[in-house]
């Protein structure tokens, strides 16, 4: 894992994404200095060999509004919430590095629709209707 790998991954991060596990934001990585990439690459290589808890995520509740009339939407109903995982920024950088290095060797099933480039789960829903 080289410094240029980290730089490429940081350039592909979306801005204003937070990491609630350690209080970092993707903006810290995007607007950092070049020397920081050296330290991040060393830290990520070390984390592959040791359990540094850099790849943790935080589960948080997200309000998912039900499809009912506005007057009857209740924020107190637990069924209107779902959990989302906020991944570590370090984990996102490592994930982007692996995806860029091994994209040619990774393949998915033709029946997979979600988390696949140029695909959507709505394509699967349309098939079922």
Secondary structure, 3 states (H helix, E strand, C coil): CCHHHHHHHHHCCCCCCEECCCCEEHHHHHCCCHHHHHHHHHHHHHHHHCCCCCCCEEEEEEECCCCCCHHHCCCCCHHHEEEEEEECHHHHHHHHHHHHHHCCCCCCCCCCCCCCCCCCHHHHHHHHC
